[in-house]
Amino acid sequence: MKGGVTVAQPRRASDQAYEILLEMILDLRIPPGSVLNEQQLATEIGLGRMPVREAVARLAGDRFITVMPRRGTVVTALSLDDVLDMFEAREAIECGVAHIAARRASDDDIAQLRVLIGAADHARDEAATETYLHDDHQIHLFLVRMIRNSLLQDAAERLLQHNLRFWRSYWATHPAQNSSMLSHTGLLEAIEARDPEAAEKAMRDHIVASRQLLQSVF
């Protein structure tokens, strides 16, 4: 506080490093299984080695990076079991989020959700895979933020980042089909009706359908 005005604190270098490295992992510039060299990363992103080391430790805590004693540090690979665990966690968390969102949604929330879902459906019709992934991710994030619960938001956002990384990785080797880019129309209708049970069911149906698409391939 200075002269009655709050002065924004400068962002820590380790926070900057974390955000940059996380984005590089999520968009596959650093793909699963990559061995990490802290000095090389520090040079690449223009920050010191210590902030990068702190960022790597945080990313390991978030399970994006795996530290193997005496063997090195790698970007966590995506096994089928890990992905199925992710879907299970999404079902447990996001179905509850949808239930609460339907109870708390304001008219403005619903209007914004309608725009987001419309954008994702347009990307789906255009077979624009990366745009669809981005728009779908924004829908799930927005639902979490609608319920205004910071504890739940932190857990859900991290889970959704893992989900985004998985689908980018998966579709890099398995070209997306229109049928695999699922719509959220049913969820929107349930939230518009302020029907918590229907919203929860629509989210569960969406996640189960996604998981079945994956399992059909494996």
N, C-alpha and C positions, 0 to 999 in steps of 0.2 A: 504494500500500500504506500503510495507516494503522493502527498498533497491531496488526499481523498480519492485518488484514482488507483485502481488495482493495476499493477504492472505485471504483465505476463512473464512467467519464468521461462528462460530459454530451455529448449528440449535437450535432455541429456544425449550425449553421443551414443550411448548404449541403446537408448530407445530408438534413435534414428537407425542404427545398425539392425536392430531387431525388425523394424518395419520393412526395411529394404530387403533383408534376407528372407523374411517371411513371404514377401511378394514374389521374390525370385523362386522360392520353393513352390508357391501356389500356382504360378504360371508356367512351371516346368523349365524355366531357364536353368535351374539346378534340379535335374530329374531324380526320381527315386533311385537309391543305390549309389549316388555320387559320393566319392570320398572328398571331404572338405579339408582345405588347407587355410588356416586362419590368416596367415600372412598374405597369401594370395587374395583372399576375400577382402582383407583390409585395403590392399592396393586397388582392387577392382572398384570398390564402392567409395574410396576416398576418405576412409576413417581409420583411426588407430587400431592396432591389434588388440588392445585391452577392451575397447567397446565391442569389438567383434567377438572376443572371447566371452564377454558377459551376455551378448545376444545369443551366441551358440548355446550357452548354458540354459537360457530361458527357452529356447526352441526345443532343447532336449526335454525340459520339463513339460512342454506342450506336446511332446511325442512326434514332433516333425523331424527330429534328429536323434540318432542313436549313437551313444558313445560306447565304444567297445575297448575295454582296457587292453593296452599293448597292441591294439590292431588299428586304431584310428577312429575318426568320427565320420559318420555317413548320414545322408538323408534317408530317413526311414523308408524301407521298401513297403509295398502294399500287398500283403498276402490276402488270399481269399478269406481266411479266418478273421483277419483284422477288419476287412471290409464288412463281413457279416456282423461282427461286433458293432461296427459303426452304425449299420442299419438298425440293429437292436436298440442302441442308445438313442438314435433319432426317433424311433417309434415311442420310446418311453418318455422323451422330453417334448418332442414337437406335437404329439397328440394332445398333451396337457396344455401346451401353449395355444393351440387352436381352440381348445375348449374355453380358456380364459379370454382369448381375443374376441370370441363371439359375444361374450358377456360384456366386455368393456369397450368395444369398438364405437368410436364416435362417427358422426356423419363424414367428417373430414378424413378419418382413418379409412373408411370404406371407399371414399372417392379416390384416395391415393392408391389403395390396394387394387382398385379396378383398373387404374392406369398401368400399374406394374404388371398385372396379369395380362392386360391387353397387349403390352409390349412383348411379353414372353410368347404369347400366342402368335403374334405377328412373326417373330423370329422363327418360331416352329414352322409356320406355313412357308417361310422363305428358306427353310433348311439351313439357317445361319447358326451353326452349332455353337460357336464361341459366344455369340450375342445371346443365344438362348440360355447358355450356362450362366452368363453374367446376370441376365434378367431373372432367371429362376432363383439364383442366389439372393438377389435383392428382395424377392418376394418373401423368402424364408426369414431373412434378416428383419424385414419390416414387421412381420408378424410377431417376432420376439420383442421388438421395440415397442409395439403397440401395447403390450401388457405392463410396461413400465415397472419391471422388477429387475433391478440391477444384478442381483445374485444369479437369477435364472438366465439373464442376458449374457453374462460372462461365459457360462458353461455352454449355452446354445451356440454362441458365435464361434467358439473354438471348434465345436463339433461340425458346424457348417463349413468352416474352412477346410477341415479334413475331407468333407464330402465334396467340396469344389475341386480339391486337388485330385481326388480319386477319379471323378468323372472326366476331368481334363486328360488324365493319364490313360484312362480306359478308352476314350474316344480317339486318342492319338493313334491307337492301333486297331480299333474296332469302329469304323465309320458309323456315325449316328444315323439312325433311320427316323422318319417322322413318328413312327409308332413308339419309339423309345424316348421321345421328348414329350413328356406328359403334361397335360393342361391342368390348371388349378380352378377350372370353371366351377366344379362342384363345391369346392371350398369357399369360393367367393359367394355363391348362392346361399350357403349355410350362414356365413357371417353377415351377409346382407339381411337375412331373416332373423339375426340374433339368436340362432339355434345352436347352443353349445354342443349338444350331443351329435348333431349332424355335422358340425365343423370338425369335431374330433374324429368321427367316422371317415369324413372326406380326406383328412390328413393321413389316417391310418391306411386307407385304400391307396392313396398316392405312394406312400412309402413301401407298402407291400408289393405294389405293382412294379416299382423300381427294382426291388430286391429280386422279384421273380424274373425280370428281364436279365438281370445279371446271372442268376443261377441257371437259366436256360442255356447260356453260352458255355458255362463251365460244366 
